[in-house]
Amino acid sequence: MLAISSIETYYGNIRALRGVSIDISEGEIITLIGANGAGKSTTLMSVSGLVPPRKGEIFFMGKAIHGLSPNEIVALGISQVPEGRRIFPYLTVSENLDMGAFLRKDKEEIRKDMNYLYELFPILSERRNQAGGTLSGGEQQMLAISRALMARPKLLLLDEPSLGLAPIIIRQIFEIIKKINAENNTTIFLVEQNANLALQVAHRGYVMENGKITLSDTAANLLANEEVKKAYLGI
């Protein structure tokens, strides 16, 4: 579904990604783990067109997307849940969800999807007329994920969904991630500092250090890998 091939992405003259290659098949949950500043978020932003790579190629469903604008990439079926959630604070919950469906015209299906998300996240249904900025951190994360899903993406990019959340909420979010993947066959590319949880829900994983992929394997094998345990799992 997604083929990232030898991309190099820069911020000015600073090279953030150094020949990164990642492959994701339809229906998978793939996680990218690594330390702060390793280049994980930059990888997602390269895919979504927010920070386009200067070298290398990115193909989605066989189509080259590394030269497309972010809105063109969303229209093809890729949605990103950004780090820090970035919901619209002055819009209500339902208005935030409407924004997620901005490119869609199928009003009846939009209504069905919104009702499905209210079932998935009952607290959002209770808060549907409340301004997004008044929600708790966990509720905002649920809203950010729901807003992205309103675009009906084939591929969902999740950037640090556990950031700043209480452990009980983190568990809930990760259970929902598994449910979205299983029920909707939504492919998920997950960037996460909580490597232990990420590898528990993922099928496969990649390890990134200093802008390079240093290791890739099944999630189970990475969980059992002694170097991964020491560096990222605190074991």
Secondary structure, 3 states (H helix, E strand, C coil): CEEEEEEECEECCEECCCCEEEEECCCCEEEEEECCCCCHHHHHHHHHCCCCCCEEEEEECCEECCCCCHHHHHHHCEEEECCCCCCCCCCEHHHHHHHHCCCCCCHHHHHHHHHHHHHHCHHHHHCCCCEHHHCCHHHHHHHHHHHHHCCCCCEEEEECCCCCCCHHHHHHHHHHHHHHHHHHCCEEEEECCCHHHHHHHCCEEEEEECCEEEEEEEHHHHHHCHHHHHHHHCC
